[in-house]
């Protein structure tokens, strides 16, 4: 995965943080209008401390998260490894793949990255943070391998 995905994760975490702060402040404003209690200020402070702690923790762990996001394609399956505390490796048999699509949200588009979605009958698996050329090459490679496997069956 390209290292620019780290910047995308930072932007996503910061957007989540600031959105959370705005929601907390809006709730605080509404609570002040409808209730006149001293616990409102204390609860706001506690929520801001929690949200800030989560944001800082998430930002600190981005290099560690990047280290454990991997994928591998071989002749029979696609393996996707995610997670850093609770690691998960998903093995997708090529014979089960129905279609593959690419998509970009505004953050990925800003960074020149895309997401590859691999669809099976049961679920959808995502490889996020690939550069556009790599995603197109992976899509072609996987579809060629799927075609070869389906001809053999």
C-alpha positions as CSV (number, residue, x, y, z in Angstrom):
1,X,0.0,0.0,0.0
2,X,1.3,3.5,-0.7
3,X,2.4,5.5,2.2
4,X,0.0,8.3,1.2
5,X,-2.8,6.3,2.8
6,X,-1.4,7.5,6.1
7,X,-2.2,11.1,5.2
8,X,-5.8,10.0,4.2
9,X,-6.2,8.2,7.6
10,X,-4.9,11.4,9.4
11,X,-7.4,13.5,7.5
12,X,-10.3,11.1,8.2
13,X,-9.4,11.0,11.9
14,X,-9.2,14.8,12.1
15,X,-12.6,15.1,10.4
16,X,-14.1,12.6,12.8
17,X,-12.6,14.5,15.7
18,X,-13.9,17.9,14.7
19,X,-17.3,16.5,13.8
20,X,-17.5,14.9,17.2
21,X,-16.6,18.2,18.9
22,X,-19.3,20.1,16.9
23,X,-21.9,17.5,17.8
24,X,-20.9,17.7,21.5
25,X,-21.1,21.5,21.5
26,X,-24.5,21.4,19.7
27,X,-25.8,19.0,22.3
28,X,-24.4,21.1,25.1
29,X,-26.1,24.2,23.6
30,X,-29.5,22.3,23.4
31,X,-29.1,20.9,26.9
32,X,-28.4,24.4,28.3
33,X,-31.6,25.6,26.7
34,X,-33.8,22.8,28.0
35,X,-32.1,22.0,31.3
36,X,-30.4,24.2,33.8
37,X,-28.2,21.8,35.7
38,X,-24.5,21.8,36.7
39,X,-24.0,18.2,35.4
40,X,-24.2,19.5,31.8
41,X,-20.9,21.3,31.9
42,X,-19.2,18.3,33.6
43,X,-20.6,15.8,31.0
44,X,-19.5,18.1,28.2
45,X,-15.9,18.2,29.6
46,X,-15.9,14.4,30.0
47,X,-17.1,13.8,26.5
48,X,-14.5,16.2,25.1
49,X,-11.7,14.4,27.0
50,X,-12.9,11.0,25.8
51,X,-13.1,12.2,22.1
52,X,-9.7,13.9,22.3
53,X,-8.1,10.8,23.8
54,X,-9.5,8.6,21.1
55,X,-8.4,11.0,18.4
56,X,-4.8,11.3,19.8
57,X,-4.6,7.5,20.3
58,X,-5.8,6.9,16.7
59,X,-3.4,9.4,15.2
60,X,-0.5,7.8,17.2
61,X,-1.3,4.4,15.9
62,X,-1.4,5.2,12.2
63,X,2.1,4.0,11.5
64,X,1.4,0.7,13.3
65,X,-1.9,0.4,11.5
66,X,-0.2,0.9,8.2
67,X,2.3,-1.8,9.0
68,X,-0.4,-4.5,9.3
69,X,-2.6,-3.6,6.3
70,X,-1.5,-6.0,3.6
71,X,-2.9,-8.0,0.7
72,X,-1.6,-10.9,-1.3
73,X,-2.9,-12.6,-4.5
74,X,-1.9,-16.1,-5.5
75,X,-3.3,-18.7,-8.0
76,X,-6.2,-19.7,-5.8
77,X,-7.1,-16.9,-3.5
78,X,-6.8,-13.2,-2.4
79,X,-5.7,-12.7,1.2
80,X,-6.4,-9.4,3.0
81,X,-4.9,-8.7,6.4
82,X,-6.3,-5.8,8.5
83,X,-6.2,-4.7,12.1
84,X,-3.5,-3.9,14.5
85,X,-4.8,-5.0,17.9
86,X,-7.2,-7.5,16.6
87,X,-5.7,-8.7,13.4
88,X,-7.8,-10.4,10.9
89,X,-6.8,-12.2,7.7
90,X,-9.5,-12.9,5.1
91,X,-9.0,-15.4,2.4
92,X,-11.2,-15.0,-0.6
93,X,-11.2,-18.0,-3.0
94,X,-10.9,-16.7,-6.6
95,X,-13.7,-19.1,-7.7
96,X,-16.1,-17.2,-5.4
97,X,-15.5,-13.7,-6.7
98,X,-18.4,-12.3,-8.6
99,X,-17.2,-8.9,-9.6
100,X,-14.7,-6.2,-8.6
101,X,-15.2,-2.4,-8.5
102,X,-13.2,0.6,-7.7
103,X,-14.5,3.7,-5.8
104,X,-13.1,7.0,-4.5
105,X,-14.4,9.2,-1.7
106,X,-13.3,12.8,-1.5
107,X,-10.4,12.1,0.8
108,X,-9.0,9.2,-1.3
109,X,-9.5,11.4,-4.5
110,X,-7.6,14.2,-2.8
111,X,-4.7,11.9,-2.2
112,X,-4.8,10.2,-5.6
113,X,-5.9,6.9,-4.2
114,X,-8.8,4.5,-4.7
115,X,-10.6,1.6,-3.0
116,X,-10.9,-1.8,-4.7
117,X,-14.0,-3.8,-3.6
118,X,-14.1,-7.5,-4.2
119,X,-17.7,-8.9,-4.2
120,X,-18.6,-12.5,-3.4
121,X,-22.1,-13.9,-3.0
122,X,-21.8,-13.6,0.8
123,X,-20.0,-10.3,1.3
124,X,-17.8,-7.5,0.0
125,X,-14.1,-7.1,0.9
126,X,-12.3,-3.8,0.5
127,X,-8.7,-2.9,-0.3
128,X,-8.5,0.8,0.5
129,X,-5.7,3.2,-0.2
130,X,-4.4,1.8,-3.5
131,X,-3.1,4.2,-6.1
132,X,-5.3,4.2,-9.2
133,X,-2.8,2.4,-11.5
134,X,-2.2,-0.3,-9.0
135,X,-5.9,-0.8,-8.4
136,X,-6.5,-1.2,-12.1
137,X,-3.7,-3.7,-12.4
138,X,-4.9,-5.7,-9.4
139,X,-8.4,-5.7,-10.8
140,X,-7.2,-7.0,-14.2
141,X,-4.9,-9.6,-12.5
142,X,-7.7,-10.9,-10.3
143,X,-10.2,-11.1,-13.1
144,X,-7.7,-13.0,-15.3
145,X,-7.0,-15.5,-12.5
146,X,-10.8,-15.9,-12.0
147,X,-11.3,-16.5,-15.7
148,X,-8.5,-19.2,-15.7
149,X,-10.0,-20.9,-12.6
150,X,-13.5,-20.9,-14.1
151,X,-12.2,-22.4,-17.4
152,X,-10.6,-25.2,-15.4
153,X,-13.8,-26.0,-13.5
